[in-house]
């Protein structure tokens, strides 16, 4: 589990506890020869908090200009792309999906995290001739604000900010 995933899970669980809500965020244990569906799963009876989140990090400080669909996502032995596999899982589970992207800005600079609704990621992935989503495009999505050692969780705000249903 990356630090980004761990802090995101802890932030969701703190959010549920602070707001006296029933819900839990967790990460399934990943085994060497089995794939996991998503990095972070969030379970709640409140449909706004029943979600799956895939996490990606890119090093902007080392020259990364985009998140590439071939480089940053996997293809399994049957040729199924990770975005397609996750989309199928989300549809079957009835979960709302998101891609959380952490931009590493370099030594001495705070990392930034953005949340992209899965439906918008799929639209971009399915666009003809679009092999990536640029850092500039990522930064147009809702920023996951950070306060000290945790992220501020606001799934309802994430949906409203881009008019996602």
PASEVEX-999130 format. One record per atom (N, C-alpha, C): residue number from 0; residue in three letters; z, y negated, x. Coordinates in steps of 0.2 Angstrom, whole numbers, plus 5000, padded with zeros to 4 digits. Atoms other than C-alpha are relative to their C-alpha. Layout:
// residues N
+-------+-------+------+------+------+
: mimar : guvex :    w :    v :    u :
+-------+-------+------+------+------+
:   NUM :   ALA :    Z :    Y :    X :
...
+-------+-------+------+------+------+
This chain:
// residues 165
+-------+-------+------+------+------+
: mimar : guvex :    w :    v :    u :
+-------+-------+------+------+------+
:     0 :   UNK : 5000 : 5006 : 5004 :
:     0 :   UNK : 5000 : 5000 : 5000 :
:     0 :   UNK : 5000 : 4994 : 5004 :
:     1 :   UNK : 5001 : 5006 : 4996 :
:     1 :   UNK : 4995 : 4983 : 5007 :
:     1 :   UNK : 5006 : 4995 : 4998 :
:     2 :   UNK : 4995 : 5005 : 5002 :
:     2 :   UNK : 5008 : 4969 : 5007 :
:     2 :   UNK : 4998 : 4996 : 4994 :
:     3 :   UNK : 5003 : 5003 : 5006 :
:     3 :   UNK : 4997 : 4960 : 4994 :
:     3 :   UNK : 5002 : 5004 : 4994 :
:     4 :   UNK : 4999 : 4995 : 5006 :
:     4 :   UNK : 4998 : 4975 : 4982 :
:     4 :   UNK : 5008 : 5000 : 4999 :
:     5 :   UNK : 4993 : 4999 : 5001 :
:     5 :   UNK : 5017 : 4977 : 4985 :
:     5 :   UNK : 5003 : 4994 : 4997 :
:     6 :   UNK : 4997 : 5007 : 5002 :
:     6 :   UNK : 5021 : 4958 : 4982 :
:     6 :   UNK : 4998 : 4999 : 4993 :
:     7 :   UNK : 5002 : 5000 : 5007 :
:     7 :   UNK : 5010 : 4959 : 4966 :
:     7 :   UNK : 5004 : 5004 : 4995 :
:     8 :   UNK : 4996 : 4995 : 5004 :
:     8 :   UNK : 5019 : 4974 : 4959 :
:     8 :   UNK : 5007 : 4997 : 4999 :
:     9 :   UNK : 4993 : 5003 : 5001 :
:     9 :   UNK : 5036 : 4966 : 4963 :
:     9 :   UNK : 5000 : 4994 : 4996 :
:    10 :   UNK : 5000 : 5007 : 5004 :
:    10 :   UNK : 5031 : 4949 : 4955 :
:    10 :   UNK : 4999 : 5002 : 4993 :
:    11 :   UNK : 5001 : 4998 : 5007 :
:    11 :   UNK : 5025 : 4958 : 4939 :
:    11 :   UNK : 5007 : 5003 : 4998 :
:    12 :   UNK : 4993 : 4997 : 5002 :
:    12 :   UNK : 5042 : 4968 : 4938 :
:    12 :   UNK : 5005 : 4994 : 5000 :
:    13 :   UNK : 4995 : 5005 : 5000 :
:    13 :   UNK : 5052 : 4952 : 4942 :
:    13 :   UNK : 4998 : 4996 : 4993 :
:    14 :   UNK : 5002 : 5004 : 5006 :
:    14 :   UNK : 5042 : 4943 : 4928 :
:    14 :   UNK : 5003 : 5003 : 4994 :
:    15 :   UNK : 4998 : 4996 : 5006 :
:    15 :   UNK : 5046 : 4957 : 4915 :
:    15 :   UNK : 5008 : 4999 : 5000 :
:    16 :   UNK : 4993 : 5001 : 5000 :
:    16 :   UNK : 5064 : 4956 : 4920 :
:    16 :   UNK : 5003 : 4993 : 4998 :
:    17 :   UNK : 4998 : 5007 : 5001 :
:    17 :   UNK : 5066 : 4937 : 4920 :
:    17 :   UNK : 4999 : 4998 : 4993 :
:    18 :   UNK : 5001 : 5002 : 5007 :
:    18 :   UNK : 5058 : 4936 : 4903 :
:    18 :   UNK : 5002 : 5005 : 4995 :
:    19 :   UNK : 4997 : 4995 : 5004 :
:    19 :   UNK : 5067 : 4951 : 4896 :
:    19 :   UNK : 4995 : 5004 : 4996 :
:    20 :   UNK : 5006 : 4997 : 5003 :
:    20 :   UNK : 5051 : 4960 : 4892 :
:    20 :   UNK : 5000 : 5007 : 5002 :
:    21 :   UNK : 5001 : 4993 : 4998 :
:    21 :   UNK : 5047 : 4978 : 4892 :
:    21 :   UNK : 4993 : 5001 : 5003 :
:    22 :   UNK : 5006 : 4999 : 4996 :
:    22 :   UNK : 5035 : 4982 : 4905 :
:    22 :   UNK : 5001 : 5002 : 5007 :
:    23 :   UNK : 4999 : 4998 : 4993 :
:    23 :   UNK : 5032 : 4989 : 4922 :
:    23 :   UNK : 4994 : 5000 : 5004 :
:    24 :   UNK : 5006 : 5000 : 4996 :
:    24 :   UNK : 5020 : 4987 : 4936 :
:    24 :   UNK : 5001 : 5005 : 5006 :
:    25 :   UNK : 4999 : 4995 : 4995 :
:    25 :   UNK : 5017 : 5001 : 4949 :
:    25 :   UNK : 4994 : 5002 : 5003 :
:    26 :   UNK : 5005 : 4997 : 4996 :
:    26 :   UNK : 5006 : 5009 : 4961 :
:    26 :   UNK : 5000 : 5007 : 5001 :
:    27 :   UNK : 5000 : 4993 : 4999 :
:    27 :   UNK : 5001 : 5027 : 4961 :
:    27 :   UNK : 4999 : 5002 : 5007 :
:    28 :   UNK : 5000 : 4998 : 4993 :
:    28 :   UNK : 5004 : 5036 : 4977 :
:    28 :   UNK : 4992 : 5003 : 5001 :
:    29 :   UNK : 5007 : 4998 : 4998 :
:    29 :   UNK : 4987 : 5038 : 4986 :
:    29 :   UNK : 5000 : 5006 : 5005 :
:    30 :   UNK : 5000 : 4994 : 4995 :
:    30 :   UNK : 4983 : 5055 : 4994 :
:    30 :   UNK : 4994 : 5000 : 5004 :
:    31 :   UNK : 5006 : 5000 : 4995 :
:    31 :   UNK : 4971 : 5058 : 5008 :
:    31 :   UNK : 4993 : 5001 : 4997 :
:    32 :   UNK : 5007 : 4998 : 5003 :
:    32 :   UNK : 4957 : 5067 : 4998 :
:    32 :   UNK : 4999 : 4999 : 4993 :
:    33 :   UNK : 5001 : 5002 : 5007 :
:    33 :   UNK : 4960 : 5060 : 4981 :
:    33 :   UNK : 5000 : 4993 : 4999 :
:    34 :   UNK : 5000 : 5008 : 5001 :
:    34 :   UNK : 4955 : 5043 : 4975 :
:    34 :   UNK : 5005 : 4998 : 4994 :
:    35 :   UNK : 4996 : 5003 : 5006 :
:    35 :   UNK : 4966 : 5032 : 4964 :
:    35 :   UNK : 4995 : 4996 : 4996 :
:    36 :   UNK : 5005 : 5004 : 5004 :
:    36 :   UNK : 4958 : 5023 : 4950 :
:    36 :   UNK : 5001 : 4992 : 5001 :
:    37 :   UNK : 4999 : 5007 : 4999 :
:    37 :   UNK : 4966 : 5006 : 4953 :
:    37 :   UNK : 5006 : 4999 : 5005 :
:    38 :   UNK : 4994 : 5001 : 4996 :
:    38 :   UNK : 4978 : 4998 : 4965 :
:    38 :   UNK : 5007 : 4999 : 4997 :
:    39 :   UNK : 4994 : 5002 : 5003 :
:    39 :   UNK : 4990 : 4991 : 4953 :
:    39 :   UNK : 4999 : 5002 : 4992 :
:    40 :   UNK : 5000 : 4999 : 5007 :
:    40 :   UNK : 4994 : 4997 : 4935 :
:    40 :   UNK : 5006 : 4997 : 4997 :
:    41 :   UNK : 4995 : 5004 : 5003 :
:    41 :   UNK : 5004 : 4987 : 4923 :
:    41 :   UNK : 5000 : 5003 : 4993 :
:    42 :   UNK : 4999 : 4997 : 5007 :
:    42 :   UNK : 5011 : 4996 : 4907 :
:    42 :   UNK : 5005 : 4995 : 4996 :
:    43 :   UNK : 4996 : 5004 : 5005 :
:    43 :   UNK : 5018 : 4986 : 4892 :
:    43 :   UNK : 4997 : 5002 : 4993 :
:    44 :   UNK : 5003 : 4999 : 5007 :
:    44 :   UNK : 5017 : 4988 : 4873 :
:    44 :   UNK : 4997 : 4993 : 4998 :
:    45 :   UNK : 5004 : 5006 : 5002 :
:    45 :   UNK : 5011 : 4970 : 4873 :
:    45 :   UNK : 4993 : 5000 : 5003 :
:    46 :   UNK : 5007 : 4999 : 4997 :
:    46 :   UNK : 4992 : 4971 : 4875 :
:    46 :   UNK : 4998 : 4995 : 5005 :
:    47 :   UNK : 5001 : 5005 : 4994 :
:    47 :   UNK : 4992 : 4955 : 4886 :
:    47 :   UNK : 5002 : 5003 : 5007 :
:    48 :   UNK : 4997 : 4998 : 4994 :
:    48 :   UNK : 5001 : 4965 : 4899 :
:    48 :   UNK : 4999 : 5007 : 5001 :
:    49 :   UNK : 5002 : 4993 : 4999 :
:    49 :   UNK : 4993 : 4982 : 4898 :
:    49 :   UNK : 4993 : 4999 : 5004 :
:    50 :   UNK : 5006 : 5001 : 4996 :
:    50 :   UNK : 4981 : 4981 : 4913 :
:    50 :   UNK : 5000 : 5004 : 5006 :
:    51 :   UNK : 5001 : 4997 : 4993 :
:    51 :   UNK : 4974 : 4987 : 4929 :
:    51 :   UNK : 4997 : 4995 : 5004 :
:    52 :   UNK : 5002 : 5005 : 4996 :
:    52 :   UNK : 4971 : 4977 : 4944 :
:    52 :   UNK : 4998 : 5003 : 5007 :
:    53 :   UNK : 5003 : 4998 : 4994 :
:    53 :   UNK : 4960 : 4981 : 4959 :
:    53 :   UNK : 5002 : 4994 : 5005 :
:    54 :   UNK : 4998 : 5006 : 4995 :
:    54 :   UNK : 4966 : 4971 : 4975 :
:    54 :   UNK : 4995 : 5001 : 5006 :
:    55 :   UNK : 5004 : 5000 : 4994 :
:    55 :   UNK : 4954 : 4966 : 4989 :
:    55 :   UNK : 5003 : 4994 : 5004 :
:    56 :   UNK : 4998 : 5006 : 4996 :
:    56 :   UNK : 4958 : 4955 : 5004 :
:    56 :   UNK : 4994 : 4999 : 5005 :
:    57 :   UNK : 5005 : 5001 : 4995 :
:    57 :   UNK : 4945 : 4946 : 5015 :
:    57 :   UNK : 5003 : 4994 : 5005 :
:    58 :   UNK : 4998 : 5005 : 4995 :
:    58 :   UNK : 4948 : 4936 : 5031 :
:    58 :   UNK : 4995 : 4994 : 5001 :
:    59 :   UNK : 5005 : 5006 : 5000 :
:    59 :   UNK : 4940 : 4919 : 5028 :
:    59 :   UNK : 5001 : 4997 : 5008 :
:    60 :   UNK : 4999 : 5002 : 4994 :
:    60 :   UNK : 4948 : 4914 : 5045 :
:    60 :   UNK : 4995 : 5003 : 5006 :
:    61 :   UNK : 5004 : 4996 : 4995 :
:    61 :   UNK : 4937 : 4927 : 5054 :
:    61 :   UNK : 4993 : 5000 : 4998 :
:    62 :   UNK : 5007 : 5001 : 5001 :
:    62 :   UNK : 4921 : 4921 : 5046 :
:    62 :   UNK : 4998 : 5003 : 4993 :
:    63 :   UNK : 5003 : 4997 : 5007 :
:    63 :   UNK : 4920 : 4931 : 5029 :
:    63 :   UNK : 4999 : 4994 : 4995 :
:    64 :   UNK : 5003 : 5005 : 5005 :
:    64 :   UNK : 4910 : 4921 : 5017 :
:    64 :   UNK : 4999 : 5003 : 4993 :
:    65 :   UNK : 5001 : 4997 : 5006 :
:    65 :   UNK : 4909 : 4933 : 5003 :
:    65 :   UNK : 5004 : 5007 : 4999 :
:    66 :   UNK : 4998 : 4993 : 5001 :
:    66 :   UNK : 4916 : 4949 : 4995 :
:    66 :   UNK : 4994 : 5004 : 4998 :
:    67 :   UNK : 5007 : 4997 : 5001 :
:    67 :   UNK : 4901 : 4961 : 4996 :
:    67 :   UNK : 5001 : 5007 : 4996 :
:    68 :   UNK : 4999 : 4994 : 5005 :
:    68 :   UNK : 4899 : 4975 : 4983 :
:    68 :   UNK : 4998 : 5007 : 5004 :
:    69 :   UNK : 5001 : 4994 : 4996 :
:    69 :   UNK : 4893 : 4987 : 4997 :
:    69 :   UNK : 5005 : 5001 : 5005 :
:    70 :   UNK : 4995 : 5000 : 4994 :
:    70 :   UNK : 4905 : 4983 : 5011 :
:    70 :   UNK : 5007 : 5001 : 4997 :
:    71 :   UNK : 4993 : 5000 : 5002 :
:    71 :   UNK : 4921 : 4980 : 5001 :
:    71 :   UNK : 5002 : 5005 : 4995 :
:    72 :   UNK : 4999 : 4995 : 5005 :
:    72 :   UNK : 4919 : 4993 : 4988 :
:    72 :   UNK : 4997 : 5007 : 5002 :
:    73 :   UNK : 5002 : 4993 : 4998 :
:    73 :   UNK : 4917 : 5012 : 4990 :
:    73 :   UNK : 4995 : 5003 : 4995 :
:    74 :   UNK : 5005 : 4996 : 5004 :
:    74 :   UNK : 4904 : 5024 : 4983 :
:    74 :   UNK : 5003 : 5007 : 5002 :
:    75 :   UNK : 4998 : 4993 : 4999 :
:    75 :   UNK : 4910 : 5042 : 4980 :
:    75 :   UNK : 4995 : 5005 : 5002 :
:    76 :   UNK : 5004 : 4995 : 4997 :
:    76 :   UNK : 4902 : 5058 : 4986 :
:    76 :   UNK : 4994 : 5001 : 4994 :
:    77 :   UNK : 5005 : 5000 : 5005 :
:    77 :   UNK : 4892 : 5058 : 4969 :
:    77 :   UNK : 4996 : 4994 : 4999 :
:    78 :   UNK : 5004 : 5006 : 5000 :
:    78 :   UNK : 4885 : 5041 : 4972 :
:    78 :   UNK : 5003 : 4995 : 4995 :
:    79 :   UNK : 4997 : 5005 : 5005 :
:    79 :   UNK : 4896 : 5032 : 4959 :
:    79 :   UNK : 5004 : 4995 : 5004 :
:    80 :   UNK : 4997 : 5006 : 4997 :
:    80 :   UNK : 4901 : 5015 : 4964 :
:    80 :   UNK : 5007 : 4999 : 4998 :
:    81 :   UNK : 4993 : 5001 : 5002 :
:    81 :   UNK : 4919 : 5010 : 4964 :
:    81 :   UNK : 5001 : 4995 : 4993 :
:    82 :   UNK : 5000 : 5004 : 5006 :
:    82 :   UNK : 4916 : 4996 : 4951 :
:    82 :   UNK : 4998 : 5004 : 4994 :
:    83 :   UNK : 5002 : 4996 : 5006 :
:    83 :   UNK : 4907 : 5008 : 4939 :
:    83 :   UNK : 5006 : 5005 : 4999 :
:    84 :   UNK : 4994 : 4995 : 5002 :
:    84 :   UNK : 4922 : 5021 : 4941 :
:    84 :   UNK : 5006 : 4996 : 4997 :
:    85 :   UNK : 4994 : 5003 : 5003 :
:    85 :   UNK : 4935 : 5008 : 4938 :
:    85 :   UNK : 4998 : 4997 : 4993 :
:    86 :   UNK : 5002 : 5002 : 5007 :
:    86 :   UNK : 4925 : 5001 : 4923 :
:    86 :   UNK : 5001 : 5006 : 4995 :
:    87 :   UNK : 4999 : 4995 : 5004 :
:    87 :   UNK : 4925 : 5018 : 4916 :
:    87 :   UNK : 5007 : 5002 : 4998 :
:    88 :   UNK : 4993 : 4999 : 5001 :
:    88 :   UNK : 4943 : 5021 : 4918 :
:    88 :   UNK : 5003 : 4994 : 4996 :
:    89 :   UNK : 4998 : 5005 : 5005 :
:    89 :   UNK : 4947 : 5004 : 4910 :
:    89 :   UNK : 4998 : 5001 : 4993 :
:    90 :   UNK : 5002 : 4999 : 5007 :
:    90 :   UNK : 4937 : 5008 : 4895 :
:    90 :   UNK : 5003 : 5006 : 4997 :
:    91 :   UNK : 4997 : 4994 : 5003 :
:    91 :   UNK : 4944 : 5025 : 4893 :
:    91 :   UNK : 5008 : 4999 : 4998 :
:    92 :   UNK : 4993 : 5001 : 5001 :
:    92 :   UNK : 4962 : 5019 : 4895 :
:    92 :   UNK : 5002 : 4994 : 4995 :
:    93 :   UNK : 4999 : 5006 : 5004 :
:    93 :   UNK : 4960 : 5003 : 4885 :
:    93 :   UNK : 5004 : 4994 : 5003 :
:    94 :   UNK : 4996 : 5005 : 4996 :
:    94 :   UNK : 4967 : 4992 : 4899 :
:    94 :   UNK : 4995 : 4994 : 5001 :
:    95 :   UNK : 5004 : 5006 : 4997 :
:    95 :   UNK : 4961 : 4974 : 4903 :
:    95 :   UNK : 5000 : 5001 : 5007 :
:    96 :   UNK : 5001 : 4999 : 4993 :
:    96 :   UNK : 4955 : 4974 : 4920 :
:    96 :   UNK : 4999 : 4993 : 5004 :
:    97 :   UNK : 5001 : 5006 : 4996 :
:    97 :   UNK : 4956 : 4961 : 4934 :
:    97 :   UNK : 4999 : 5003 : 5008 :
:    98 :   UNK : 5000 : 4999 : 4993 :
:    98 :   UNK : 4951 : 4960 : 4952 :
:    98 :   UNK : 5004 : 4994 : 5003 :
:    99 :   UNK : 4996 : 5005 : 4996 :
:    99 :   UNK : 4964 : 4951 : 4963 :
:    99 :   UNK : 4997 : 4999 : 5007 :
:   100 :   UNK : 5002 : 5001 : 4993 :
:   100 :   UNK : 4957 : 4944 : 4979 :
:   100 :   UNK : 5004 : 4995 : 5004 :
:   101 :   UNK : 4996 : 5004 : 4995 :
:   101 :   UNK : 4967 : 4938 : 4993 :
:   101 :   UNK : 4996 : 4997 : 5006 :
:   102 :   UNK : 5004 : 5004 : 4995 :
:   102 :   UNK : 4959 : 4925 : 5005 :
:   102 :   UNK : 5005 : 4999 : 5006 :
:   103 :   UNK : 4996 : 5001 : 4994 :
:   103 :   UNK : 4967 : 4926 : 5022 :
:   103 :   UNK : 4997 : 4994 : 5004 :
:   104 :   UNK : 5003 : 5007 : 4997 :
:   104 :   UNK : 4965 : 4908 : 5029 :
:   104 :   UNK : 5002 : 4999 : 5007 :
:   105 :   UNK : 4999 : 5001 : 4992 :
:   105 :   UNK : 4972 : 4911 : 5047 :
:   105 :   UNK : 5007 : 4999 : 5001 :
:   106 :   UNK : 4994 : 5001 : 4998 :
:   106 :   UNK : 4987 : 4909 : 5057 :
:   106 :   UNK : 5003 : 4993 : 4998 :
:   107 :   UNK : 4997 : 5006 : 5001 :
:   107 :   UNK : 4999 : 4896 : 5051 :
:   107 :   UNK : 4998 : 4997 : 4993 :
:   108 :   UNK : 5003 : 5002 : 5007 :
:   108 :   UNK : 4989 : 4894 : 5034 :
:   108 :   UNK : 5002 : 5005 : 4995 :
:   109 :   UNK : 4998 : 4995 : 5005 :
:   109 :   UNK : 4995 : 4901 : 5018 :
:   109 :   UNK : 4994 : 5003 : 4997 :
:   110 :   UNK : 5005 : 4996 : 5003 :
:   110 :   UNK : 4985 : 4915 : 5010 :
:   110 :   UNK : 4999 : 4997 : 4993 :
:   111 :   UNK : 5001 : 5002 : 5007 :
:   111 :   UNK : 4977 : 4911 : 4993 :
:   111 :   UNK : 4998 : 5006 : 4997 :
:   112 :   UNK : 5002 : 4995 : 5004 :
:   112 :   UNK : 4975 : 4923 : 4979 :
:   112 :   UNK : 4997 : 4998 : 4994 :
:   113 :   UNK : 5004 : 5002 : 5006 :
:   113 :   UNK : 4963 : 4922 : 4964 :
:   113 :   UNK : 4999 : 5007 : 4996 :
:   114 :   UNK : 5001 : 4995 : 5005 :
:   114 :   UNK : 4961 : 4933 : 4949 :
:   114 :   UNK : 4994 : 5000 : 4996 :
:   115 :   UNK : 5007 : 5000 : 5003 :
:   115 :   UNK : 4944 : 4938 : 4942 :
:   115 :   UNK : 5000 : 5005 : 4994 :
:   116 :   UNK : 5000 : 4995 : 5005 :
:   116 :   UNK : 4943 : 4946 : 4925 :
:   116 :   UNK : 4994 : 5005 : 5001 :
:   117 :   UNK : 5005 : 4994 : 4998 :
:   117 :   UNK : 4934 : 4963 : 4927 :
:   117 :   UNK : 4993 : 4999 : 4997 :
:   118 :   UNK : 5006 : 5001 : 5003 :
:   118 :   UNK : 4921 : 4959 : 4914 :
:   118 :   UNK : 4995 : 4995 : 5004 :
:   119 :   UNK : 5004 : 5005 : 4996 :
:   119 :   UNK : 4915 : 4944 : 4925 :
:   119 :   UNK : 4998 : 5003 : 5006 :
:   120 :   UNK : 5002 : 4996 : 4994 :
:   120 :   UNK : 4915 : 4955 : 4940 :
:   120 :   UNK : 4994 : 5004 : 4999 :
:   121 :   UNK : 5006 : 4996 : 5002 :
:   121 :   UNK : 4904 : 4967 : 4931 :
:   121 :   UNK : 4994 : 4997 : 4999 :
:   122 :   UNK : 5006 : 5004 : 5001 :
:   122 :   UNK : 4892 : 4954 : 4926 :
:   122 :   UNK : 4997 : 4998 : 5006 :
:   123 :   UNK : 5003 : 5002 : 4993 :
:   123 :   UNK : 4890 : 4948 : 4944 :
:   123 :   UNK : 4998 : 5006 : 5003 :
:   124 :   UNK : 5002 : 4994 : 4997 :
:   124 :   UNK : 4889 : 4966 : 4950 :
:   124 :   UNK : 4993 : 5002 : 4997 :
:   125 :   UNK : 5006 : 4997 : 5004 :
:   125 :   UNK : 4875 : 4970 : 4937 :
:   125 :   UNK : 4994 : 4995 : 5001 :
:   126 :   UNK : 5006 : 5005 : 4999 :
:   126 :   UNK : 4865 : 4954 : 4941 :
:   126 :   UNK : 4995 : 5002 : 5005 :
:   127 :   UNK : 5006 : 4997 : 4995 :
:   127 :   UNK : 4848 : 4958 : 4949 :
:   127 :   UNK : 5001 : 4996 : 5006 :
:   128 :   UNK : 5001 : 5003 : 4993 :
:   128 :   UNK : 4848 : 4954 : 4968 :
:   128 :   UNK : 5007 : 4996 : 5002 :
:   129 :   UNK : 4993 : 5003 : 4998 :
:   129 :   UNK : 4867 : 4949 : 4969 :
:   129 :   UNK : 5004 : 5005 : 5003 :
:   130 :   UNK : 4996 : 4995 : 4996 :
:   130 :   UNK : 4875 : 4959 : 4982 :
:   130 :   UNK : 5008 : 4998 : 5001 :
:   131 :   UNK : 4994 : 5002 : 4998 :
:   131 :   UNK : 4891 : 4949 : 4983 :
:   131 :   UNK : 5003 : 4994 : 4995 :
:   132 :   UNK : 4997 : 5006 : 5003 :
:   132 :   UNK : 4903 : 4936 : 4976 :
:   132 :   UNK : 5003 : 4995 : 5006 :
:   133 :   UNK : 4998 : 5004 : 4994 :
:   133 :   UNK : 4905 : 4921 : 4988 :
:   133 :   UNK : 5007 : 4997 : 4999 :
:   134 :   UNK : 4993 : 5003 : 5000 :
:   134 :   UNK : 4922 : 4913 : 4993 :
:   134 :   UNK : 5000 : 4994 : 4995 :
:   135 :   UNK : 5000 : 5006 : 5004 :
:   135 :   UNK : 4917 : 4897 : 4984 :
:   135 :   UNK : 5000 : 5003 : 4993 :
:   136 :   UNK : 4999 : 4998 : 5007 :
:   136 :   UNK : 4914 : 4907 : 4968 :
:   136 :   UNK : 5007 : 5003 : 4998 :
:   137 :   UNK : 4994 : 4997 : 5001 :
:   137 :   UNK : 4930 : 4917 : 4970 :
:   137 :   UNK : 5005 : 4994 : 4998 :
:   138 :   UNK : 4995 : 5005 : 5001 :
:   138 :   UNK : 4939 : 4900 : 4971 :
:   138 :   UNK : 4999 : 4996 : 4993 :
:   139 :   UNK : 5001 : 5003 : 5007 :
:   139 :   UNK : 4932 : 4895 : 4954 :
:   139 :   UNK : 5004 : 5003 : 4995 :
:   140 :   UNK : 4996 : 4996 : 5004 :
:   140 :   UNK : 4943 : 4908 : 4946 :
:   140 :   UNK : 5007 : 4998 : 5000 :
:   141 :   UNK : 4993 : 5002 : 4999 :
:   141 :   UNK : 4962 : 4906 : 4942 :
:   141 :   UNK : 5003 : 5002 : 5006 :
:   142 :   UNK : 4996 : 4998 : 4994 :
:   142 :   UNK : 4973 : 4905 : 4957 :
:   142 :   UNK : 5006 : 5003 : 4998 :
:   143 :   UNK : 4993 : 4997 : 5001 :
:   143 :   UNK : 4988 : 4916 : 4957 :
:   143 :   UNK : 5005 : 4996 : 5004 :
:   144 :   UNK : 4995 : 5004 : 4996 :
:   144 :   UNK : 5001 : 4903 : 4962 :
:   144 :   UNK : 5005 : 5004 : 5003 :
:   145 :   UNK : 4995 : 4997 : 4996 :
:   145 :   UNK : 5014 : 4908 : 4974 :
:   145 :   UNK : 5006 : 4996 : 5001 :
:   146 :   UNK : 4993 : 5004 : 4999 :
:   146 :   UNK : 5033 : 4902 : 4975 :
:   146 :   UNK : 5004 : 5005 : 5004 :
:   147 :   UNK : 4996 : 4996 : 4995 :
:   147 :   UNK : 5042 : 4908 : 4990 :
:   147 :   UNK : 4997 : 5007 : 5001 :
:   148 :   UNK : 5002 : 4993 : 4999 :
:   148 :   UNK : 5040 : 4927 : 4991 :
:   148 :   UNK : 4997 : 5003 : 4995 :
:   149 :   UNK : 5003 : 4996 : 5005 :
:   149 :   UNK : 5032 : 4931 : 4975 :
:   149 :   UNK : 4995 : 4996 : 4996 :
:   150 :   UNK : 5005 : 5003 : 5004 :
:   150 :   UNK : 5017 : 4927 : 4964 :
:   150 :   UNK : 5002 : 4998 : 4993 :
:   151 :   UNK : 4998 : 5002 : 5006 :
:   151 :   UNK : 5019 : 4918 : 4948 :
:   151 :   UNK : 4995 : 5003 : 4995 :
:   152 :   UNK : 5004 : 4996 : 5005 :
:   152 :   UNK : 5012 : 4930 : 4934 :
:   152 :   UNK : 4999 : 4996 : 4994 :
:   153 :   UNK : 5002 : 5004 : 5006 :
:   153 :   UNK : 5003 : 4922 : 4920 :
:   153 :   UNK : 4993 : 5003 : 4997 :
:   154 :   UNK : 5006 : 4997 : 5003 :
:   154 :   UNK : 4990 : 4935 : 4912 :
:   154 :   UNK : 4997 : 4996 : 4994 :
:   155 :   UNK : 5003 : 5004 : 5006 :
:   155 :   UNK : 4988 : 4924 : 4896 :
:   155 :   UNK : 4996 : 4994 : 5003 :
:   156 :   UNK : 5003 : 5006 : 4997 :
:   156 :   UNK : 4984 : 4909 : 4907 :
:   156 :   UNK : 4994 : 5002 : 5004 :
:   157 :   UNK : 5006 : 4997 : 4997 :
:   157 :   UNK : 4972 : 4920 : 4917 :
:   157 :   UNK : 4994 : 5000 : 4995 :
:   158 :   UNK : 5005 : 4999 : 5005 :
:   158 :   UNK : 4962 : 4924 : 4901 :
:   158 :   UNK : 4998 : 4994 : 4997 :
:   159 :   UNK : 5002 : 5006 : 5003 :
:   159 :   UNK : 4962 : 4907 : 4894 :
:   159 :   UNK : 4996 : 4995 : 5004 :
:   160 :   UNK : 5003 : 5004 : 4996 :
:   160 :   UNK : 4957 : 4898 : 4909 :
:   160 :   UNK : 4992 : 5001 : 5001 :
:   161 :   UNK : 5007 : 4999 : 4999 :
:   161 :   UNK : 4940 : 4906 : 4909 :
:   161 :   UNK : 4997 : 5003 : 4993 :
:   162 :   UNK : 5002 : 4998 : 5007 :
:   162 :   UNK : 4939 : 4910 : 4890 :
:   162 :   UNK : 4998 : 5007 : 4999 :
:   163 :   UNK : 5001 : 4993 : 5000 :
:   163 :   UNK : 4940 : 4928 : 4892 :
:   163 :   UNK : 5004 : 5003 : 4994 :
:   164 :   UNK : 4996 : 4997 : 5006 :
:   164 :   UNK : 4945 : 4939 : 4877 :
:   164 :   UNK : 5002 : 5007 : 5002 :
+-------+-------+------+------+------+
